[in-house]
Amino acid sequence: MTKQPRKPTNLSLDAALLSEARALKVNLSRAAEEGVRHAVASAKAERWKAENASALESSNAYVEAHGVPLARFRQF
């Protein structure tokens, strides 16, 4: 991953959590960035599933009706 420019941002956090993180010397910027990165990845995955739901349903229906394509060539 290439280093992207950073932008200062204001966040509101639970006071007790913030105190605990500071006491444990957690890098708040990095922790927040990791959390946001995870949330973005999850949101993208959910959006992809919603946008492709009909194709997934169609594929699952085909496999249910006809079995897995090329199953006869499986070696397990």
C-alpha positions in Angstrom: 0.0 0.0 0.0 1.4 3.4 -1.0 1.5 6.1 1.6 -1.4 8.5 1.0 -1.4 12.1 2.3 -3.0 12.4 5.7 -5.7 14.9 6.6 -6.4 16.2 10.1 -9.9 15.2 11.2 -11.9 15.9 14.4 -13.6 12.9 16.0 -15.9 12.5 19.0 -15.0 9.5 21.1 -16.3 7.9 24.2 -14.4 9.6 27.1 -13.6 6.4 29.0 -12.4 4.7 25.9 -10.2 7.7 25.0 -8.7 7.7 28.5 -8.0 4.0 28.4 -6.4 4.3 24.9 -4.2 7.1 26.0 -3.1 5.3 29.1 -2.2 2.3 27.0 -0.3 4.6 24.5 -2.6 3.6 21.6 -1.9 5.6 18.5 -5.3 7.1 18.1 -4.8 8.2 14.5 -3.7 4.7 13.4 -6.4 3.0 15.4 -9.1 5.2 13.9 -7.8 4.7 10.4 -7.8 1.0 10.8 -11.4 1.1 12.1 -12.5 3.3 9.2 -10.7 1.1 6.7 -12.5 -1.9 8.1 -15.9 -0.2 8.1 -15.4 1.0 4.4 -14.4 -2.6 3.3 -17.5 -4.0 5.1 -19.8 -1.4 3.5 -18.3 -2.1 0.0 -18.9 -5.8 0.5 -22.5 -5.3 1.6 -23.1 -2.9 -1.4 -21.6 -5.5 -3.8 -23.8 -8.2 -2.3 -26.9 -6.0 -2.7 -26.0 -5.0 -6.2 -25.3 -8.6 -7.3 -28.1 -10.3 -5.3 -30.1 -11.3 -8.3 -27.1 -12.8 -10.1 -26.1 -14.7 -7.0 -29.7 -16.0 -6.5 -29.8 -17.1 -10.2 -26.5 -18.9 -9.9 -27.5 -20.6 -6.7 -30.8 -21.7 -8.3 -29.0 -23.1 -11.3 -26.6 -25.1 -9.1 -29.6 -26.4 -7.0 -31.4 -27.5 -10.1 -28.5 -28.8 -12.2 -25.7 -29.4 -9.7 -22.2 -27.9 -9.8 -20.9 -27.4 -13.4 -18.2 -29.8 -14.3 -18.8 -31.8 -11.1 -18.1 -35.0 -13.0 -14.5 -34.0 -13.4 -13.9 -33.4 -9.6 -11.2 -35.6 -8.1 -12.4 -35.3 -4.6 
